């Protein structure tokens, strides 16, 4: 039975082992693959068994020497790295990341939206001020991250201007990294200048090509949205492309990830973020066969990405690869899936506090209100967000996945859906590890564009080639 510390898998027809507690990927051949199978089965080598497979004594002795060195280093031990995947909160938590819902109104009617499509409220300016004051007090001079959210936040441009002015008045503007999540349908010169002047990063929601987008994300009156977004991309967003990531939500209607990836590449954007639709609607969520198709296309994208990266060809970075790949490096590694158990809050239009923007609107998940002193005790109430699959503890990729998205775990709360979401995550992580190994093996310097020059220069790569012995 496979240990949860050593995971054997294949990518692109090649065999690999992943050491979960050491964050190491190892390229294997027929002999070294048998060695790791033996370790999972016996906890050691079985030389006689290796001889029975007609491997030469010379090869067996060489792999035995390498295996014993790895064993002496302790990389097979379950306690090689001791991580707490739930990232227990300290008594004095730092809160420096906030998603602020400027409005719950939206001009689109996306088929999978987990928010109320009939929103009508805008956030009170007093709530904005209270939120900024809270961040100033609880960020302890660290950088502050503010994501402007909705609904569609660009329906409330006056509130955005007020928030920017308040940040300056409170003396924190130079510490704030601003971002906005927008559907891209509302754009003009004034908005463009505000985004550019304030260096606001943009998460642009786009579900793929013309047909994919128009089915998933029509206007409320049923009108197609792609043509409007396409025009805004050409006239405005391309001028801000170094600050843009594209976020796409996958349903039955746009399960061909390659079409989405090609559309992002066509626009010359750098990052493509892929998420499943968070829904139990059988008309939207993927079937088992469609899941298999997602994996097949994911491998096609991965092969294309590897080729372009190792040959220094510009291409979008698929999030289902890079978000896991960077977990190989301690200085980039997260101790939780996101900031939900750590430094993040979300504020709705009424000032209610949540640990994550995806839970906004669920009354049972409210932690407090930004206008109340109770907000200072919100850390004591976050346990309700620690929603994990019971199988996480013994999962081979638990130190990379860290339990996954709490909202996905909350929505997909029956065994079948839990297995579905976990299996997809595991397969994407395998793809990511395979991509990492192929880049390390062919052109490791290409990792600089993924992990950064500082990380690449100061941390050893987590790759070992045992496929030549």
C-alpha positions as CSV (number, residue, x, y, z in Angstrom):
1,X,0.0,0.0,0.0
2,X,1.4,3.4,-1.0
3,X,2.7,5.5,1.9
4,X,1.3,9.1,2.1
5,X,4.9,10.3,2.0
6,X,6.0,8.7,-1.3
7,X,3.7,9.0,-4.2
8,X,4.4,7.3,-7.5
9,X,2.8,8.8,-10.7
10,X,3.3,9.2,-14.4
11,X,3.4,12.4,-16.5
12,X,4.0,12.5,-20.3
13,X,4.8,8.8,-20.3
14,X,7.6,9.1,-17.7
15,X,7.6,7.7,-14.2
16,X,8.1,9.9,-11.1
17,X,8.1,9.7,-7.3
18,X,7.1,12.6,-5.1
19,X,8.3,12.8,-1.5
20,X,5.5,14.6,0.2
21,X,7.3,15.7,3.4
22,X,10.6,16.7,1.6
23,X,9.0,18.4,-1.4
24,X,11.2,16.5,-3.8
25,X,10.3,15.1,-7.3
26,X,12.4,12.2,-8.6
27,X,12.6,11.1,-12.2
28,X,12.5,7.3,-12.4
29,X,13.3,4.5,-14.8
30,X,12.1,0.9,-14.7
31,X,14.6,0.0,-11.9
32,X,14.3,3.0,-9.7
33,X,10.5,2.8,-10.0
34,X,10.7,-0.8,-8.7
35,X,12.9,0.5,-5.8
36,X,10.3,3.0,-4.7
37,X,7.5,0.5,-5.1
38,X,9.5,-1.8,-2.7
39,X,10.0,1.0,-0.3
40,X,6.2,1.6,-0.2
41,X,5.6,-2.1,0.2
42,X,8.4,-3.2,2.6
43,X,10.0,0.0,3.9
44,X,13.3,-1.1,2.4
45,X,14.9,-2.7,-0.6
46,X,14.5,-6.3,-1.6
47,X,17.6,-7.1,-3.5
48,X,16.6,-10.7,-4.4
49,X,13.3,-9.4,-5.9
50,X,15.2,-6.9,-8.0
51,X,17.5,-9.6,-9.3
52,X,14.4,-11.6,-10.3
53,X,13.5,-8.8,-12.7
54,X,16.8,-9.4,-14.5
55,X,18.4,-6.0,-13.5
56,X,22.1,-6.2,-13.6
57,X,24.1,-6.4,-10.3
58,X,25.9,-3.2,-11.3
59,X,22.7,-1.2,-11.7
60,X,21.2,-2.6,-8.5
61,X,24.3,-1.7,-6.5
62,X,24.3,1.9,-7.9
63,X,20.6,2.4,-7.1
64,X,21.1,0.8,-3.6
65,X,23.9,3.4,-2.9
66,X,21.6,6.3,-3.9
67,X,18.6,4.9,-2.0
68,X,20.6,4.5,1.2
69,X,21.9,8.0,1.0
70,X,18.3,9.3,0.6
71,X,17.3,7.1,3.5
72,X,20.1,8.4,5.7
73,X,19.1,12.0,4.9
74,X,15.7,11.2,6.3
75,X,13.7,12.3,3.3
76,X,11.5,9.2,3.5
77,X,10.5,10.0,7.1
78,X,7.0,11.2,7.8
79,X,8.2,13.9,10.1
80,X,10.9,15.2,7.8
81,X,9.1,18.5,7.7
82,X,6.5,19.2,10.4
83,X,3.7,21.3,9.0
84,X,0.4,22.2,10.5
85,X,-1.9,22.3,7.5
86,X,-4.6,24.2,9.4
87,X,-2.2,27.0,10.2
88,X,-3.4,27.5,13.8
89,X,-4.1,31.2,14.6
90,X,-1.9,33.1,17.0
91,X,-3.3,35.2,19.9
92,X,-2.4,38.4,18.1
93,X,-3.3,37.8,14.4
94,X,-2.3,40.1,11.6
95,X,-5.1,41.1,9.3
96,X,-3.7,42.8,6.3
97,X,-5.8,41.4,3.5
98,X,-9.5,42.4,2.8
99,X,-12.0,41.7,0.1
100,X,-14.5,44.6,0.1
101,X,-17.9,44.2,-1.5
102,X,-18.6,47.6,-2.9
103,X,-22.0,46.5,-4.2
104,X,-24.0,43.3,-4.7
105,X,-25.4,44.7,-7.9
106,X,-24.3,43.2,-11.2
107,X,-25.1,43.7,-14.9
108,X,-24.5,40.1,-15.8
109,X,-26.5,36.9,-14.9
110,X,-23.8,34.2,-14.9
111,X,-25.3,30.8,-14.8
112,X,-23.2,29.5,-11.9
113,X,-23.1,32.6,-9.7
114,X,-23.2,31.8,-6.0
115,X,-24.2,35.3,-5.1
116,X,-27.7,36.9,-5.3
117,X,-28.3,38.0,-8.9
118,X,-30.9,40.5,-7.7
119,X,-28.6,42.7,-5.6
120,X,-29.5,46.3,-5.0
121,X,-27.2,47.6,-2.2
122,X,-24.0,49.7,-2.2
123,X,-21.6,49.7,0.7
124,X,-21.9,52.7,3.1
125,X,-18.9,55.0,3.1
126,X,-18.7,54.6,6.9
127,X,-18.1,50.9,6.4
128,X,-15.3,51.6,4.0
129,X,-13.7,54.0,6.5
130,X,-14.1,51.5,9.4
131,X,-12.5,48.7,7.2
132,X,-9.5,50.8,6.3
133,X,-9.1,51.8,10.0
134,X,-9.3,48.2,11.0
135,X,-6.6,47.2,8.4
136,X,-4.4,50.1,9.5
137,X,-4.6,49.0,13.2
138,X,-4.2,45.3,12.6
139,X,-1.7,45.1,9.8
140,X,1.2,46.2,12.0
141,X,3.0,48.2,9.3
142,X,2.9,45.2,6.9
143,X,1.8,45.6,3.3
144,X,-2.0,45.8,3.0
145,X,-3.9,44.0,0.2
146,X,-7.3,45.3,-0.8
147,X,-9.5,43.5,-3.4
148,X,-12.5,45.5,-4.7
149,X,-15.3,43.1,-5.3
150,X,-19.0,42.8,-6.1
151,X,-21.4,42.2,-7.8
152,X,-19.6,44.3,-10.3
153,X,-17.4,46.8,-8.5
154,X,-17.1,49.1,-11.5
155,X,-20.8,50.0,-11.1
156,X,-19.6,52.0,-8.1
157,X,-16.8,54.1,-9.4
158,X,-17.5,56.9,-6.9
159,X,-17.1,54.5,-4.0
160,X,-13.7,53.4,-5.5
161,X,-12.6,57.0,-5.6
162,X,-13.8,57.5,-2.0
163,X,-11.8,54.5,-0.8
164,X,-8.7,55.7,-2.5
165,X,-9.0,59.1,-1.0
166,X,-9.7,57.6,2.5
167,X,-6.5,55.5,2.2
168,X,-4.5,58.6,1.5
169,X,-6.2,60.5,4.4
170,X,-5.4,57.6,6.8
171,X,-1.8,57.6,5.6
172,X,-1.8,54.0,4.4
173,X,-2.1,54.5,0.6
174,X,1.7,53.9,0.1
175,X,1.3,50.5,1.9
176,X,-1.7,49.2,-0.1
177,X,-1.7,46.8,-3.0
178,X,-5.0,47.3,-4.7
179,X,-6.8,44.8,-6.9
180,X,-10.2,44.6,-8.5
181,X,-12.3,41.7,-9.8
182,X,-14.4,42.8,-12.7
183,X,-16.4,41.2,-15.5
184,X,-14.8,43.7,-18.0
185,X,-18.1,45.0,-19.4
186,X,-17.8,48.5,-17.9
187,X,-14.9,50.6,-19.1
188,X,-14.1,54.2,-20.1
189,X,-11.3,56.7,-20.0
190,X,-12.0,57.7,-16.4
191,X,-12.0,54.2,-15.1
192,X,-8.9,53.3,-17.1
193,X,-7.0,56.3,-15.7
194,X,-8.0,55.4,-12.1
195,X,-6.8,51.8,-12.6
196,X,-3.5,52.9,-14.1
197,X,-2.8,55.8,-11.8
198,X,-3.3,53.7,-8.7
199,X,-1.5,50.7,-10.0
200,X,-4.6,48.5,-9.5
201,X,-4.2,44.8,-10.4
202,X,-7.1,43.4,-12.3
203,X,-8.7,39.9,-12.2
204,X,-10.7,39.8,-15.4
205,X,-13.5,37.3,-15.4
206,X,-13.7,35.7,-18.9
207,X,-14.9,32.1,-19.5
208,X,-13.2,31.6,-22.8
209,X,-14.0,32.3,-26.4
210,X,-17.1,33.9,-27.8
211,X,-19.5,30.9,-27.5
212,X,-18.2,29.8,-24.1
213,X,-18.4,33.3,-22.6
214,X,-21.9,34.1,-24.1
215,X,-23.4,30.9,-22.7
216,X,-21.9,31.2,-19.2
217,X,-21.9,35.0,-18.7
218,X,-24.8,36.8,-20.5
219,X,-26.1,40.2,-19.5
220,X,-29.2,40.2,-17.4
221,X,-31.4,40.8,-20.4
222,X,-29.9,37.8,-22.1
223,X,-27.7,39.9,-24.5
224,X,-24.2,38.4,-25.3
225,X,-21.3,39.9,-23.3
226,X,-18.3,38.7,-25.3
227,X,-18.3,41.4,-27.9
228,X,-18.4,44.1,-25.2
229,X,-15.6,42.6,-23.3
230,X,-13.5,42.0,-26.4
231,X,-13.8,45.6,-27.4
232,X,-12.8,46.8,-23.9
233,X,-9.8,44.4,-23.9
234,X,-8.6,45.8,-27.2
235,X,-9.2,49.5,-26.3
236,X,-8.3,49.5,-22.6
237,X,-7.3,46.3,-20.8
238,X,-4.4,45.4,-23.2
239,X,-2.7,48.6,-22.1
240,X,-2.8,47.3,-18.6
241,X,-2.0,43.7,-19.4
242,X,1.0,43.4,-17.1
243,X,-1.4,43.9,-14.2
244,X,-4.1,41.5,-15.5
245,X,-4.9,37.9,-14.7
246,X,-7.8,36.1,-16.4
247,X,-10.2,34.1,-14.2
248,X,-12.3,31.4,-15.9
249,X,-15.0,29.3,-14.3
250,X,-15.5,25.8,-15.7
251,X,-18.9,24.3,-16.4
252,X,-20.3,21.8,-18.9
253,X,-20.4,24.7,-21.4
254,X,-16.7,25.5,-21.4
255,X,-15.0,22.3,-20.4
256,X,-12.5,22.6,-23.2
257,X,-9.8,24.3,-21.3
258,X,-7.6,24.6,-24.4
259,X,-10.1,27.0,-25.9
260,X,-9.9,29.1,-22.8
261,X,-6.1,28.9,-22.7
262,X,-5.9,29.9,-26.4
263,X,-8.2,32.9,-25.8
264,X,-6.0,34.1,-23.0
265,X,-2.9,33.6,-25.1
266,X,-4.5,35.5,-28.0
267,X,-5.0,38.5,-25.8
268,X,-1.3,38.2,-24.6
269,X,-2.2,38.1,-20.9
270,X,0.3,36.4,-18.6
271,X,-1.9,34.3,-16.2
272,X,-4.9,32.0,-16.7
273,X,-6.7,31.1,-13.5
274,X,-9.0,28.1,-13.8
275,X,-11.7,27.3,-11.2
276,X,-14.6,24.8,-11.2
277,X,-18.2,26.3,-10.9
278,X,-19.2,26.0,-7.2
279,X,-22.6,24.5,-7.7
280,X,-24.7,21.3,-7.1
281,X,-26.7,22.1,-10.3
282,X,-26.5,18.9,-12.4
283,X,-27.0,21.0,-15.5
284,X,-23.8,22.9,-14.9
285,X,-21.3,20.8,-13.0
286,X,-19.1,18.2,-14.7
287,X,-20.0,14.6,-15.1
288,X,-17.4,11.8,-14.6
289,X,-16.8,11.6,-18.4
290,X,-16.4,15.4,-18.6
291,X,-13.9,15.2,-15.7
292,X,-11.8,12.7,-17.7
293,X,-11.9,15.2,-20.6
294,X,-10.7,18.0,-18.3
295,X,-7.7,15.9,-17.3
296,X,-6.9,15.0,-20.9
297,X,-7.0,18.6,-22.0
298,X,-5.0,19.7,-18.9
299,X,-2.2,17.4,-20.0
300,X,-2.3,19.0,-23.5
301,X,-2.0,22.4,-22.0
302,X,0.8,21.2,-19.7
303,X,2.8,19.8,-22.6
304,X,2.4,23.0,-24.5
305,X,3.4,25.0,-21.4
306,X,6.5,22.9,-20.8
307,X,7.6,23.3,-24.4
308,X,7.2,27.0,-24.4
309,X,8.8,27.6,-21.0
310,X,12.0,25.5,-21.7
311,X,12.3,27.3,-25.1
312,X,11.7,30.7,-23.6
313,X,8.5,31.3,-25.6
314,X,6.1,33.7,-24.0
315,X,2.8,32.1,-22.9
316,X,0.2,32.4,-20.2
317,X,0.9,30.6,-16.9
318,X,-1.9,28.2,-16.1
319,X,-2.8,28.5,-12.5
320,X,-3.6,24.7,-12.1
321,X,0.1,24.2,-12.7
322,X,1.9,27.2,-11.2
323,X,-0.1,27.6,-8.0
324,X,1.1,24.1,-7.0
325,X,4.6,24.3,-8.5
326,X,5.7,27.2,-6.4
327,X,4.8,25.2,-3.3
328,X,8.1,23.4,-3.8
329,X,10.0,26.4,-2.5
330,X,9.9,27.2,1.3
331,X,9.9,30.9,0.8
332,X,6.8,30.7,-1.5
333,X,5.0,28.0,0.3
334,X,1.7,28.6,1.9
335,X,0.8,26.9,5.2
336,X,-2.9,27.0,4.3
337,X,-4.7,26.9,0.9
338,X,-5.3,30.6,1.1
339,X,-5.5,33.4,3.8
340,X,-8.8,32.1,5.1
341,X,-7.3,30.7,8.3
342,X,-4.7,33.4,8.6
343,X,-4.7,37.1,7.6
344,X,-7.7,37.6,5.4
345,X,-11.2,39.0,5.9
346,X,-14.1,39.8,3.6
347,X,-16.5,42.7,4.2
348,X,-20.0,42.7,2.7
349,X,-22.0,45.8,1.9
350,X,-23.5,45.9,5.4
351,X,-20.1,45.6,7.1
352,X,-20.4,42.0,8.1
353,X,-17.1,40.2,8.4
354,X,-16.4,36.8,6.8
355,X,-13.2,34.8,6.5
356,X,-13.6,34.4,2.8
357,X,-15.5,36.4,0.1
358,X,-17.1,33.2,-1.3
359,X,-19.1,32.8,1.9
360,X,-20.6,36.3,1.8
361,X,-24.3,36.0,2.2
362,X,-24.3,32.9,4.4
363,X,-25.5,34.3,7.7
364,X,-24.2,31.3,9.7
365,X,-20.6,32.1,8.5
366,X,-20.6,35.8,9.7
367,X,-17.7,36.4,12.2
368,X,-18.8,39.9,13.3
369,X,-19.4,43.4,12.0
370,X,-16.7,45.9,11.2
371,X,-18.5,48.6,13.1
372,X,-18.6,46.6,16.3
373,X,-15.9,45.9,18.9
374,X,-16.7,42.2,18.5
375,X,-14.7,42.3,15.3
376,X,-11.6,42.2,17.4
377,X,-12.6,38.7,18.6
378,X,-13.3,37.4,15.1
379,X,-10.2,35.2,15.3
380,X,-11.9,33.1,18.0
381,X,-14.8,32.3,15.6
382,X,-12.8,31.1,12.5
383,X,-12.9,27.5,13.4
384,X,-16.1,27.1,11.5
385,X,-14.1,27.7,8.3
386,X,-11.8,24.8,8.9
387,X,-13.7,22.5,6.6
388,X,-11.7,19.6,5.3
389,X,-12.2,16.2,3.8
390,X,-11.7,13.5,6.4
391,X,-9.2,11.8,4.0
392,X,-6.9,14.8,4.0
393,X,-4.8,13.6,6.9
394,X,-3.5,10.5,5.0
395,X,-3.4,12.1,1.6
396,X,-0.1,12.1,-0.3
397,X,-0.4,15.7,-1.4
398,X,-1.7,17.3,1.9
399,X,1.4,19.5,2.3
400,X,0.9,21.0,-1.2
401,X,-2.9,21.2,-1.2
402,X,-3.3,22.1,2.5
403,X,-6.9,20.8,2.6
404,X,-8.1,22.7,-0.5
405,X,-10.6,25.5,-0.8
406,X,-12.9,25.7,2.3
407,X,-15.8,26.9,0.2
408,X,-15.5,24.1,-2.3
409,X,-15.3,21.7,0.7
410,X,-18.4,23.3,2.1
411,X,-20.4,23.1,-1.1
412,X,-19.2,19.7,-2.2
413,X,-20.1,18.1,1.1
414,X,-21.2,14.7,0.0
415,X,-18.6,11.8,-0.5
416,X,-19.1,11.6,-4.3
417,X,-18.4,15.3,-4.8
418,X,-15.7,15.4,-2.3
419,X,-13.9,12.6,-4.1
420,X,-14.4,14.4,-7.4
421,X,-12.9,17.7,-6.3
422,X,-10.1,16.0,-4.4
423,X,-9.2,13.7,-7.4
424,X,-9.1,16.7,-9.7
425,X,-6.9,18.6,-7.4
426,X,-4.6,15.6,-7.0
427,X,-4.3,15.1,-10.8
428,X,-3.6,18.8,-11.3
429,X,-0.8,18.5,-8.7
430,X,0.6,15.5,-10.4
431,X,0.7,17.5,-13.7
432,X,2.3,20.4,-11.9
433,X,5.0,18.1,-10.4
434,X,5.6,16.6,-13.8
435,X,5.9,20.0,-15.4
436,X,8.4,21.0,-12.6
437,X,10.5,17.9,-13.2
438,X,10.7,18.4,-17.0
439,X,11.6,22.1,-16.7
440,X,14.3,21.2,-14.1
441,X,15.6,18.5,-16.4
442,X,15.7,20.5,-19.6
443,X,16.2,24.2,-18.7
444,X,16.1,24.9,-15.0
445,X,16.9,28.6,-15.5
446,X,13.4,28.9,-17.1
447,X,12.0,28.6,-13.6
448,X,13.2,32.1,-12.9
449,X,10.1,33.4,-14.8
450,X,7.9,31.3,-12.5
451,X,9.4,31.5,-9.1
452,X,11.5,34.7,-9.5
453,X,15.2,35.3,-9.7
454,X,15.7,35.7,-5.9
455,X,14.1,32.4,-5.1
456,X,15.8,30.6,-8.0
457,X,19.3,32.0,-7.0
458,X,19.0,31.2,-3.3
459,X,17.1,27.9,-3.1
460,X,18.0,24.5,-4.5
461,X,15.7,22.9,-6.9
462,X,13.7,20.0,-5.6
463,X,14.4,17.6,-8.4
464,X,16.5,14.4,-8.5
465,X,17.1,12.4,-11.7
466,X,17.4,8.7,-11.1
467,X,16.3,7.7,-14.5
468,X,19.8,7.2,-15.9
469,X,20.9,4.5,-13.4
